[in-house]
Amino acid sequence: MILVFFLTFVSALGSITADVAEVCTGEILKIHCPEDGAIIPRSAIFGRMEVTRCIDVKEFIGCRNDVLFLIDRWCSGRRQCEIIIPNAELKAANEDCLRYLQMYINVDHSCLQVYSPQNCQPDTRTLVTREGFLSSRVTDNTGCGSTEHPWIIAGISGQTIELTIIDFGSEELKRKNTSSGFPIYGYVIDGTEKITIRGDTERERHLLSSKTSQLSVEILQNSKREGTSGFILHYTKAGCPDLSPPAHAWYKRDGDQAVIGCEWSQKTWHLSCDGHSWSGVVGNCSEIATQEPIHVQRNKPAPPMLWLVCVVSIAVVLMVIACVIGIICIKKYRIKHDIQKSMTVQRKQGQGHYDLDPNIEMASMLYLPYKLSEDPQQQQGTLSDPDRPTSYLIPQYPIVNELTPIRIWERPLPDLPNKSLAIDTTSPYPTNKRGRTPGDGDEAISNSTVQESDTLQSYQTDISTDRSKSGLK
């Protein structure tokens, strides 16, 4: 897996070389990379693996020790390194071979080009290339990429940034107790989120996929960082940048798919992201725009002033309707009030308030033996004038200082006189008395009947006279 990982880097960059160094006991291991290169060990074995130029005796062949963690400490991330074989640390790491035997070391490594600016100005710390490698050794030596001068990985809008790490301290962490946690290497700022870079026992691993198109990377320098092996960060800008739609067109993107369409028609074009560029054809919407400009006006919302005019017009119409209804109601009220006022005046003056029905039978009106007064003042029906002439329109018991009723049906009629009733003619307002007077005989009853007949005849004569004076038929 490690070999495939690094071969991918080599094929991507094209200028990185890979090599295998075999160094015998008493020789010096020398690894050199070109300018801006960094040593990336893939494996380091120390022992008696097989018969080579370093071992000519076929005895005790096959013992070996993995010493990659020592090569990481001495060479990884550096441009060059030199080690005497064997040294004290290599001998201490030997656990599989007899110590008095002659051994050799086999180191499989490559050189990886890393970014190493001449100064730490903001423009030199901004990385615009599609991919690259950032070494903690460069930060230790120059200060570029530190918390004071962080790396800025700037992508194009619509792109994301993939960040992976080659951790040279992973082999050493495997041999240590990590219960207290893994060491902190630095920080990555993605928008408003701050992610901590920590060591791990996995040598190559994916750190993050950015949520924005720009990352800020802060690497702790060696004096502040736990562990001395260092690491390398590999960044890759993924995806296609956002498109700029042509004139009179709209643009919509969903991941690696995009749609461009004209604003005034249903014509659309579909594109797909192929790695870092869009594949597809985009047409021109300008001709459609000149041919159909009317659709733009139809799709535009109504201006606010038009809504204001409509609201004001509706309010004015409602006010006019309310005023008309109010005027009509006021006129009706005034007409009704004038009629009531006129009727009240007529009552007080005694004019025009005798609404007699000519079809009423004479017998139904014969309940008072008085004549219709020609004097309006005497038609008020008060007891203050005992000599006033009255008619059948005046009730039997008028209330003092009150107006007489306008119509005869406003008060109930009294009982009609009959043979069993006697009329008291001594009172100015005669009343009927039921029964015979105590002490009267049959003669009194006969005289009463004759007197009653004469009285009725007199009523009829008086009523005829009153009707002729009043113009009634």
RATADA-V941607 format. One record per residue. RES is the residue in three letters. OMEGA is omega in radians with two decimals (* if undefined). NEAR is the number of other C-alpha atoms within 12 Angstrom. D_LAST is the distance of its C-alpha to the last C-alpha in Angstrom with 1 decimal. Layout:
# RATADA-V941607
res=RES omega=OMEGA near=NEAR d_last=D_LAST
res=RES omega=OMEGA near=NEAR d_last=D_LAST
This chain:
# RATADA-V941607
res=MET omega=3.14 near=13 d_last=135.3
res=ILE omega=-3.13 near=21 d_last=136.8
res=LEU omega=3.11 near=19 d_last=138.8
res=VAL omega=-3.13 near=12 d_last=135.8
res=PHE omega=-3.10 near=22 d_last=133.8
res=PHE omega=3.06 near=31 d_last=136.4
res=LEU omega=3.04 near=24 d_last=137.1
res=THR omega=3.08 near=18 d_last=133.4
res=PHE omega=-3.09 near=30 d_last=133.9
res=VAL omega=-3.13 near=22 d_last=137.0
res=SER omega=-3.14 near=15 d_last=135.5
res=ALA omega=-3.09 near=20 d_last=132.4
res=LEU omega=3.02 near=21 d_last=134.4
res=GLY omega=-3.06 near=15 d_last=137.3
res=SER omega=-3.11 near=20 d_last=139.8
res=ILE omega=-3.09 near=27 d_last=140.5
res=THR omega=3.09 near=28 d_last=143.8
res=ALA omega=-3.08 near=29 d_last=144.7
res=ASP omega=3.08 near=24 d_last=148.2
res=VAL omega=-3.13 near=22 d_last=150.2
res=ALA omega=3.09 near=26 d_last=152.8
res=GLU omega=-3.03 near=31 d_last=155.8
res=VAL omega=-3.11 near=32 d_last=157.9
res=CYS omega=3.09 near=28 d_last=161.0
res=THR omega=-3.12 near=27 d_last=162.4
res=GLY omega=3.12 near=16 d_last=163.8
res=GLU omega=-3.13 near=19 d_last=161.7
res=ILE omega=3.04 near=19 d_last=158.7
res=LEU omega=-3.14 near=29 d_last=155.2
res=LYS omega=3.09 near=26 d_last=153.9
res=ILE omega=-3.12 near=34 d_last=150.4
res=HIS omega=3.06 near=27 d_last=149.3
res=CYS omega=3.09 near=29 d_last=146.0
res=PRO omega=-3.11 near=19 d_last=145.4
res=GLU omega=-3.10 near=19 d_last=143.6
res=ASP omega=3.09 near=26 d_last=140.1
res=GLY omega=3.12 near=33 d_last=141.0
res=ALA omega=-3.13 near=39 d_last=140.7
res=ILE omega=3.11 near=45 d_last=142.8
res=ILE omega=3.10 near=53 d_last=140.8
res=PRO omega=3.08 near=46 d_last=143.1
res=ARG omega=3.10 near=37 d_last=142.1
res=SER omega=3.09 near=33 d_last=144.8
res=ALA omega=-3.08 near=34 d_last=147.9
res=ILE omega=3.13 near=34 d_last=150.5
res=PHE omega=3.14 near=42 d_last=153.7
res=GLY omega=3.12 near=41 d_last=156.5
res=ARG omega=-3.03 near=37 d_last=158.7
res=MET omega=-3.09 near=28 d_last=156.3
res=GLU omega=3.12 near=25 d_last=158.8
res=VAL omega=3.11 near=20 d_last=162.2
res=THR omega=3.09 near=20 d_last=161.9
res=ARG omega=-3.13 near=18 d_last=164.0
res=CYS omega=-3.08 near=24 d_last=163.5
res=ILE omega=3.13 near=24 d_last=164.7
res=ASP omega=3.12 near=17 d_last=167.7
res=VAL omega=-3.09 near=15 d_last=168.4
res=LYS omega=3.10 near=16 d_last=166.4
res=GLU omega=3.13 near=17 d_last=166.1
res=PHE omega=3.13 near=22 d_last=163.1
res=ILE omega=3.05 near=22 d_last=160.8
res=GLY omega=3.09 near=19 d_last=157.1
res=CYS omega=-3.08 near=25 d_last=156.2
res=ARG omega=3.11 near=26 d_last=153.5
res=ASN omega=3.10 near=28 d_last=151.2
res=ASP omega=-3.12 near=29 d_last=147.8
res=VAL omega=-3.14 near=34 d_last=148.1
res=LEU omega=-3.12 near=34 d_last=145.1
res=PHE omega=3.09 near=37 d_last=143.7
res=LEU omega=3.10 near=37 d_last=146.9
res=ILE omega=3.06 near=43 d_last=146.7
res=ASP omega=-3.11 near=38 d_last=143.0
res=ARG omega=-3.03 near=31 d_last=144.1
res=TRP omega=-2.95 near=32 d_last=146.9
res=CYS omega=-2.97 near=38 d_last=145.7
res=SER omega=3.12 near=43 d_last=142.0
res=GLY omega=-3.14 near=45 d_last=139.9
res=ARG omega=3.11 near=40 d_last=143.0
res=ARG omega=3.12 near=29 d_last=144.5
res=GLN omega=3.07 near=28 d_last=148.0
res=CYS omega=3.13 near=23 d_last=149.9
res=GLU omega=-3.07 near=22 d_last=153.5
res=ILE omega=3.07 near=26 d_last=154.6
res=ILE omega=-3.11 near=22 d_last=158.2
res=ILE omega=-0.18 near=28 d_last=158.5
res=PRO omega=3.00 near=29 d_last=158.7
res=ASN omega=-3.03 near=23 d_last=157.6
res=ALA omega=-3.10 near=13 d_last=157.1
res=GLU omega=3.09 near=19 d_last=153.5
res=LEU omega=3.11 near=31 d_last=154.2
res=LYS omega=3.13 near=27 d_last=157.0
res=ALA omega=-3.14 near=17 d_last=154.7
res=ALA omega=-3.14 near=24 d_last=152.1
res=ASN omega=3.14 near=29 d_last=154.7
res=GLU omega=-3.00 near=17 d_last=154.1
res=ASP omega=-3.07 near=23 d_last=155.1
res=CYS omega=3.06 near=26 d_last=158.5
res=LEU omega=-2.98 near=21 d_last=161.8
res=ARG omega=-3.09 near=21 d_last=162.2
res=TYR omega=-3.12 near=12 d_last=165.8
res=LEU omega=3.10 near=23 d_last=164.9
res=GLN omega=-3.10 near=33 d_last=164.3
res=MET omega=3.09 near=42 d_last=160.6
res=TYR omega=-3.14 near=41 d_last=158.6
res=ILE omega=3.12 near=45 d_last=154.9
res=ASN omega=-3.09 near=34 d_last=152.7
res=VAL omega=3.04 near=36 d_last=149.6
res=ASP omega=-3.02 near=31 d_last=147.0
res=HIS omega=3.05 near=37 d_last=145.0
res=SER omega=3.08 near=38 d_last=143.1
res=CYS omega=-3.09 near=37 d_last=142.2
res=LEU omega=-3.13 near=43 d_last=138.6
res=GLN omega=3.13 near=34 d_last=137.5
res=VAL omega=-3.13 near=35 d_last=135.3
res=TYR omega=-3.10 near=36 d_last=133.4
res=SER omega=-3.10 near=31 d_last=135.6
res=PRO omega=3.13 near=25 d_last=134.4
res=GLN omega=3.12 near=16 d_last=136.7
res=ASN omega=-3.06 near=19 d_last=134.3
res=CYS omega=3.06 near=24 d_last=131.1
res=GLN omega=-3.10 near=18 d_last=128.7
res=PRO omega=-3.12 near=17 d_last=125.1
res=ASP omega=3.11 near=18 d_last=125.5
res=THR omega=3.12 near=21 d_last=128.6
res=ARG omega=3.11 near=32 d_last=126.9
res=THR omega=-3.04 near=26 d_last=123.9
res=LEU omega=-3.10 near=31 d_last=124.7
res=VAL omega=3.12 near=23 d_last=123.1
res=THR omega=-3.07 near=21 d_last=125.3
res=ARG omega=3.07 near=26 d_last=124.0
res=GLU omega=-3.13 near=28 d_last=126.3
res=GLY omega=-3.09 near=31 d_last=129.1
res=PHE omega=3.14 near=37 d_last=131.2
res=LEU omega=-3.08 near=42 d_last=131.2
res=SER omega=3.06 near=48 d_last=134.2
res=SER omega=3.10 near=46 d_last=134.3
res=ARG omega=3.10 near=41 d_last=137.9
res=VAL omega=3.11 near=36 d_last=136.6
res=THR omega=3.12 near=42 d_last=134.2
res=ASP omega=-3.05 near=27 d_last=137.1
res=ASN omega=-3.02 near=22 d_last=139.3
res=THR omega=-3.05 near=25 d_last=136.9
res=GLY omega=3.10 near=29 d_last=133.8
res=CYS omega=-3.10 near=35 d_last=131.5
res=GLY omega=3.12 near=41 d_last=128.8
res=SER omega=3.12 near=34 d_last=129.0
res=THR omega=3.11 near=24 d_last=126.1
res=GLU omega=-3.12 near=20 d_last=126.6
res=HIS omega=-3.04 near=25 d_last=126.9
res=PRO omega=2.99 near=33 d_last=125.1
res=TRP omega=3.06 near=43 d_last=125.1
res=ILE omega=3.09 near=34 d_last=121.9
res=ILE omega=-3.02 near=41 d_last=121.4
res=ALA omega=3.04 near=32 d_last=118.8
res=GLY omega=3.09 near=32 d_last=117.2
res=ILE omega=-3.13 near=25 d_last=114.6
res=SER omega=-3.10 near=19 d_last=110.9
res=GLY omega=3.13 near=31 d_last=110.3
res=GLN omega=2.99 near=31 d_last=113.8
res=THR omega=-3.09 near=33 d_last=115.0
res=ILE omega=3.08 near=42 d_last=118.4
res=GLU omega=-3.10 near=31 d_last=120.6
res=LEU omega=3.08 near=34 d_last=123.1
res=THR omega=-3.08 near=30 d_last=126.1
res=ILE omega=2.94 near=36 d_last=129.1
res=ILE omega=-3.01 near=44 d_last=132.8
res=ASP omega=-3.14 near=43 d_last=133.8
res=PHE omega=3.12 near=43 d_last=137.5
res=GLY omega=-3.08 near=41 d_last=137.3
res=SER omega=-3.12 near=32 d_last=135.9
res=GLU omega=3.12 near=31 d_last=139.4
res=GLU omega=3.11 near=30 d_last=140.4
res=LEU omega=3.11 near=30 d_last=137.1
res=LYS omega=-3.09 near=19 d_last=138.0
res=ARG omega=-3.10 near=17 d_last=141.1
res=LYS omega=3.05 near=18 d_last=139.4
res=ASN omega=-3.08 near=13 d_last=137.0
res=THR omega=-3.14 near=15 d_last=133.5
res=SER omega=3.13 near=9 d_last=131.8
res=SER omega=3.13 near=8 d_last=131.0
res=GLY omega=-3.12 near=14 d_last=129.2
res=PHE omega=-3.11 near=25 d_last=130.0
res=PRO omega=3.12 near=29 d_last=130.9
res=ILE omega=3.14 near=27 d_last=128.5
res=TYR omega=-3.09 near=39 d_last=129.4
res=GLY omega=-3.07 near=34 d_last=126.5
res=TYR omega=3.04 near=29 d_last=122.8
res=VAL omega=-3.14 near=38 d_last=120.5
res=ILE omega=3.13 near=29 d_last=117.2
res=ASP omega=-3.06 near=27 d_last=114.6
res=GLY omega=3.11 near=17 d_last=111.5
res=THR omega=-3.10 near=13 d_last=110.6
res=GLU omega=3.12 near=16 d_last=112.6
res=LYS omega=-3.10 near=18 d_last=116.2
res=ILE omega=3.14 near=24 d_last=118.5
res=THR omega=3.06 near=22 d_last=121.8
res=ILE omega=-3.11 near=32 d_last=124.9
res=ARG omega=3.04 near=32 d_last=127.2
res=GLY omega=-3.12 near=36 d_last=130.5
res=ASP omega=3.12 near=31 d_last=130.7
res=THR omega=3.09 near=25 d_last=133.3
res=GLU omega=-3.00 near=23 d_last=132.0
res=ARG omega=3.10 near=37 d_last=133.9
res=GLU omega=-3.11 near=29 d_last=131.4
res=ARG omega=3.12 near=26 d_last=127.7
res=HIS omega=-3.12 near=23 d_last=124.4
res=LEU omega=-3.06 near=28 d_last=122.7
res=LEU omega=2.92 near=27 d_last=119.3
res=SER omega=-3.01 near=24 d_last=116.9
res=SER omega=3.04 near=34 d_last=115.1
res=LYS omega=3.12 near=23 d_last=111.3
res=THR omega=-3.13 near=27 d_last=111.5
res=SER omega=3.14 near=29 d_last=113.7
res=GLN omega=3.11 near=34 d_last=115.9
res=LEU omega=3.01 near=38 d_last=118.1
res=SER omega=-3.05 near=36 d_last=120.1
res=VAL omega=3.11 near=41 d_last=123.3
res=GLU omega=-3.12 near=35 d_last=125.1
res=ILE omega=3.08 near=42 d_last=128.6
res=LEU omega=3.13 near=38 d_last=130.3
res=GLN omega=-3.00 near=33 d_last=133.8
res=ASN omega=-3.12 near=25 d_last=136.9
res=SER omega=-3.13 near=18 d_last=137.2
res=LYS omega=-3.04 near=18 d_last=133.7
res=ARG omega=3.07 near=29 d_last=133.6
res=GLU omega=-3.10 near=23 d_last=135.0
res=GLY omega=-3.06 near=30 d_last=137.7
res=THR omega=-3.06 near=33 d_last=140.0
res=SER omega=3.13 near=38 d_last=139.7
res=GLY omega=-3.11 near=47 d_last=136.8
res=PHE omega=3.07 near=49 d_last=134.4
res=ILE omega=3.07 near=42 d_last=133.0
res=LEU omega=3.09 near=44 d_last=129.3
res=HIS omega=3.13 near=38 d_last=128.4
res=TYR omega=3.10 near=40 d_last=125.0
res=THR omega=3.08 near=36 d_last=123.4
res=LYS omega=-3.04 near=35 d_last=120.3
res=ALA omega=3.06 near=32 d_last=118.3
res=GLY omega=-3.13 near=32 d_last=115.5
res=CYS omega=3.08 near=30 d_last=114.2
res=PRO omega=3.10 near=29 d_last=112.7
res=ASP omega=3.14 near=29 d_last=109.0
res=LEU omega=3.00 near=28 d_last=108.3
res=SER omega=-3.07 near=19 d_last=106.8
res=PRO omega=3.10 near=26 d_last=104.3
res=PRO omega=-3.12 near=20 d_last=104.2
res=ALA omega=3.10 near=21 d_last=101.5
res=HIS omega=3.14 near=25 d_last=98.0
res=ALA omega=3.09 near=28 d_last=99.1
res=TRP omega=-3.04 near=25 d_last=98.5
res=TYR omega=3.11 near=24 d_last=101.1
res=LYS omega=-3.10 near=23 d_last=100.9
res=ARG omega=3.06 near=25 d_last=103.9
res=ASP omega=-3.11 near=17 d_last=104.5
res=GLY omega=-3.13 near=20 d_last=108.0
res=ASP omega=3.11 near=26 d_last=110.4
res=GLN omega=-3.13 near=26 d_last=107.6
res=ALA omega=3.11 near=31 d_last=105.6
res=VAL omega=3.05 near=31 d_last=102.9
res=ILE omega=-3.13 near=33 d_last=102.2
res=GLY omega=3.12 near=29 d_last=99.1
res=CYS omega=-3.08 near=29 d_last=97.4
res=GLU omega=-3.00 near=28 d_last=94.2
res=TRP omega=3.08 near=27 d_last=92.3
res=SER omega=3.14 near=25 d_last=93.4
res=GLN omega=-3.13 near=14 d_last=94.5
res=LYS omega=-3.11 near=20 d_last=98.1
res=THR omega=3.07 near=24 d_last=100.4
res=TRP omega=-3.12 near=26 d_last=104.1
res=HIS omega=3.13 near=22 d_last=105.7
res=LEU omega=3.10 near=28 d_last=108.9
res=SER omega=-3.13 near=27 d_last=111.2
res=CYS omega=3.13 near=25 d_last=113.6
res=ASP omega=-3.11 near=17 d_last=117.2
res=GLY omega=-3.11 near=18 d_last=119.2
res=HIS omega=-3.13 near=23 d_last=118.6
res=SER omega=-3.13 near=22 d_last=116.9
res=TRP omega=3.07 near=25 d_last=113.9
res=SER omega=-3.10 near=19 d_last=114.4
res=GLY omega=-3.11 near=17 d_last=111.9
res=VAL omega=3.10 near=16 d_last=110.4
res=VAL omega=-3.14 near=26 d_last=107.7
res=GLY omega=-3.10 near=22 d_last=105.9
res=ASN omega=-3.14 near=23 d_last=104.2
res=CYS omega=-3.05 near=27 d_last=100.5
res=SER omega=3.14 near=20 d_last=100.5
res=GLU omega=3.10 near=18 d_last=100.0
res=ILE omega=-3.13 near=23 d_last=97.0
res=ALA omega=-3.13 near=22 d_last=95.6
res=THR omega=-3.12 near=17 d_last=95.8
res=GLN omega=-3.06 near=13 d_last=94.3
res=GLU omega=3.14 near=18 d_last=91.3
res=PRO omega=-3.06 near=19 d_last=90.2
res=ILE omega=-3.12 near=14 d_last=86.6
res=HIS omega=3.11 near=17 d_last=86.9
res=VAL omega=-3.14 near=18 d_last=87.8
res=GLN omega=-3.13 near=13 d_last=84.6
res=ARG omega=-3.11 near=11 d_last=82.6
res=ASN omega=-3.13 near=13 d_last=84.3
res=LYS omega=3.09 near=13 d_last=83.9
res=PRO omega=3.13 near=12 d_last=81.1
res=ALA omega=3.14 near=13 d_last=78.3
res=PRO omega=-3.13 near=12 d_last=79.1
res=PRO omega=-3.12 near=11 d_last=77.5
res=MET omega=3.12 near=11 d_last=75.7
res=LEU omega=3.09 near=12 d_last=73.8
res=TRP omega=3.14 near=13 d_last=72.5
res=LEU omega=3.13 near=13 d_last=71.6
res=VAL omega=3.14 near=14 d_last=69.6
res=CYS omega=-3.13 near=15 d_last=67.7
res=VAL omega=3.14 near=14 d_last=66.9
res=VAL omega=3.14 near=14 d_last=65.6
res=SER omega=3.12 near=14 d_last=63.5
res=ILE omega=3.13 near=14 d_last=61.8
res=ALA omega=3.13 near=14 d_last=61.2
res=VAL omega=3.14 near=14 d_last=59.6
res=VAL omega=3.12 near=14 d_last=57.3
res=LEU omega=3.11 near=14 d_last=56.2
res=MET omega=3.13 near=14 d_last=55.6
res=VAL omega=3.13 near=14 d_last=53.4
res=ILE omega=3.13 near=14 d_last=51.3
res=ALA omega=3.12 near=14 d_last=50.9
res=CYS omega=3.14 near=14 d_last=49.9
res=VAL omega=3.12 near=14 d_last=47.2
res=ILE omega=3.12 near=14 d_last=45.8
res=GLY omega=3.13 near=14 d_last=45.9
res=ILE omega=3.14 near=14 d_last=44.1
res=ILE omega=3.13 near=14 d_last=41.3
res=CYS omega=3.13 near=14 d_last=40.9
res=ILE omega=3.13 near=14 d_last=40.9
res=LYS omega=3.11 near=14 d_last=38.2
res=LYS omega=3.13 near=14 d_last=36.0
res=TYR omega=-3.14 near=14 d_last=36.6
res=ARG omega=3.12 near=15 d_last=35.8
res=ILE omega=3.13 near=14 d_last=32.5
res=LYS omega=-3.14 near=14 d_last=31.5
res=HIS omega=3.12 near=14 d_last=32.8
res=ASP omega=3.13 near=14 d_last=31.0
res=ILE omega=3.13 near=14 d_last=27.6
res=GLN omega=3.13 near=14 d_last=28.4
res=LYS omega=3.12 near=14 d_last=29.6
res=SER omega=3.14 near=19 d_last=26.5
res=MET omega=3.12 near=19 d_last=24.3
res=THR omega=3.12 near=19 d_last=26.7
res=VAL omega=3.14 near=16 d_last=26.6
res=GLN omega=3.10 near=18 d_last=22.8
res=ARG omega=-3.12 near=24 d_last=23.0
res=LYS omega=-3.11 near=24 d_last=25.7
res=GLN omega=3.11 near=19 d_last=23.9
res=GLY omega=-3.08 near=25 d_last=20.5
res=GLN omega=2.97 near=21 d_last=18.7
res=GLY omega=-3.14 near=18 d_last=16.5
res=HIS omega=3.07 near=24 d_last=17.0
res=TYR omega=-3.14 near=28 d_last=13.7
res=ASP omega=-3.11 near=19 d_last=12.9
res=LEU omega=3.10 near=22 d_last=10.2
res=ASP omega=-3.10 near=16 d_last=9.8
res=PRO omega=-3.11 near=15 d_last=6.5
res=ASN omega=3.12 near=12 d_last=9.5
res=ILE omega=-3.13 near=15 d_last=11.0
res=GLU omega=-3.10 near=13 d_last=11.7
res=MET omega=-3.08 near=21 d_last=11.2
res=ALA omega=-3.14 near=19 d_last=15.0
res=SER omega=-3.12 near=23 d_last=15.6
res=MET omega=-3.08 near=34 d_last=14.0
res=LEU omega=3.08 near=33 d_last=15.8
res=TYR omega=3.03 near=34 d_last=18.9
res=LEU omega=-3.07 near=37 d_last=19.2
res=PRO omega=-3.13 near=35 d_last=19.2
res=TYR omega=-3.09 near=34 d_last=18.4
res=LYS omega=3.07 near=32 d_last=15.9
res=LEU omega=-3.08 near=32 d_last=14.5
res=SER omega=3.05 near=27 d_last=17.4
res=GLU omega=3.14 near=21 d_last=17.3
res=ASP omega=-3.14 near=16 d_last=20.8
res=PRO omega=-3.11 near=23 d_last=21.0
res=GLN omega=-3.12 near=22 d_last=24.5
res=GLN omega=3.14 near=27 d_last=23.3
res=GLN omega=-3.13 near=36 d_last=20.9
res=GLN omega=3.03 near=34 d_last=24.1
res=GLY omega=3.12 near=36 d_last=24.4
res=THR omega=3.12 near=25 d_last=28.1
res=LEU omega=-3.12 near=23 d_last=30.2
res=SER omega=3.14 near=15 d_last=32.0
res=ASP omega=-3.08 near=17 d_last=29.5
res=PRO omega=-3.08 near=13 d_last=29.3
res=ASP omega=-3.03 near=16 d_last=27.4
res=ARG omega=3.02 near=24 d_last=24.4
res=PRO omega=3.12 near=29 d_last=21.0
res=THR omega=3.14 near=36 d_last=19.2
res=SER omega=3.14 near=35 d_last=16.1
res=TYR omega=3.13 near=37 d_last=15.7
res=LEU omega=-3.11 near=40 d_last=16.2
res=ILE omega=-3.13 near=41 d_last=19.7
res=PRO omega=-3.10 near=37 d_last=22.3
res=GLN omega=-3.08 near=31 d_last=24.5
res=TYR omega=3.13 near=23 d_last=27.6
res=PRO omega=3.12 near=22 d_last=26.9
res=ILE omega=-3.06 near=16 d_last=30.1
res=VAL omega=3.06 near=14 d_last=31.6
res=ASN omega=3.02 near=16 d_last=31.3
res=GLU omega=3.14 near=18 d_last=29.2
res=LEU omega=3.06 near=27 d_last=25.9
res=THR omega=3.14 near=33 d_last=22.8
res=PRO omega=-3.12 near=28 d_last=21.6
res=ILE omega=-3.09 near=25 d_last=19.2
res=ARG omega=-3.04 near=22 d_last=17.4
res=ILE omega=-3.12 near=27 d_last=17.3
res=TRP omega=3.10 near=20 d_last=19.6
res=GLU omega=3.05 near=13 d_last=22.3
res=ARG omega=-3.06 near=16 d_last=23.5
res=PRO omega=3.12 near=17 d_last=23.9
res=LEU omega=3.06 near=22 d_last=21.9
res=PRO omega=3.10 near=20 d_last=24.1
res=ASP omega=3.09 near=18 d_last=25.1
res=LEU omega=3.11 near=20 d_last=22.9
res=PRO omega=3.07 near=27 d_last=24.7
res=ASN omega=-3.04 near=18 d_last=27.0
res=LYS omega=-3.11 near=21 d_last=29.7
res=SER omega=-3.11 near=18 d_last=32.3
res=LEU omega=3.07 near=21 d_last=30.6
res=ALA omega=-3.08 near=29 d_last=30.9
res=ILE omega=3.11 near=35 d_last=28.8
res=ASP omega=-3.08 near=20 d_last=30.8
res=THR omega=-3.11 near=16 d_last=29.3
res=THR omega=-3.11 near=10 d_last=32.2
res=SER omega=3.07 near=12 d_last=31.0
res=PRO omega=3.05 near=20 d_last=28.6
res=TYR omega=-3.01 near=27 d_last=27.1
res=PRO omega=3.09 near=20 d_last=27.4
res=THR omega=3.13 near=23 d_last=28.8
res=ASN omega=3.09 near=25 d_last=29.5
res=LYS omega=-3.09 near=18 d_last=33.2
res=ARG omega=3.07 near=16 d_last=34.5
res=GLY omega=3.12 near=17 d_last=37.2
res=ARG omega=3.12 near=21 d_last=38.5
res=THR omega=-3.13 near=18 d_last=40.0
res=PRO omega=3.12 near=10 d_last=43.8
res=GLY omega=3.14 near=10 d_last=45.4
res=ASP omega=3.13 near=13 d_last=42.4
res=GLY omega=-3.12 near=12 d_last=43.0
res=ASP omega=-3.13 near=13 d_last=41.1
res=GLU omega=3.13 near=13 d_last=40.0
res=ALA omega=3.14 near=17 d_last=38.2
res=ILE omega=-3.14 near=22 d_last=36.3
res=SER omega=3.13 near=17 d_last=35.2
res=ASN omega=-3.14 near=17 d_last=34.0
res=SER omega=-3.13 near=27 d_last=32.1
res=THR omega=3.12 near=22 d_last=30.3
res=VAL omega=-3.12 near=17 d_last=29.3
res=GLN omega=3.13 near=20 d_last=28.2
res=GLU omega=3.12 near=26 d_last=26.0
res=SER omega=3.11 near=19 d_last=24.3
res=ASP omega=-3.12 near=16 d_last=23.7
res=THR omega=3.12 near=25 d_last=22.4
res=LEU omega=3.11 near=26 d_last=19.7
res=GLN omega=3.11 near=17 d_last=18.6
res=SER omega=3.10 near=19 d_last=18.6
res=TYR omega=-3.10 near=26 d_last=16.5
res=GLN omega=3.12 near=27 d_last=13.7
res=THR omega=-3.14 near=19 d_last=13.9
res=ASP omega=-3.13 near=27 d_last=13.9
res=ILE omega=3.11 near=33 d_last=11.0
res=SER omega=3.13 near=24 d_last=8.8
res=THR omega=3.14 near=21 d_last=10.6
res=ASP omega=-3.12 near=25 d_last=10.3
res=ARG omega=3.12 near=26 d_last=6.5
res=SER omega=3.11 near=15 d_last=7.0
res=LYS omega=-3.11 near=15 d_last=10.0
res=SER omega=-3.13 near=22 d_last=8.9
res=GLY omega=3.12 near=14 d_last=6.6
res=LEU omega=3.11 near=18 d_last=3.7
res=LYS omega=* near=17 d_last=0.0
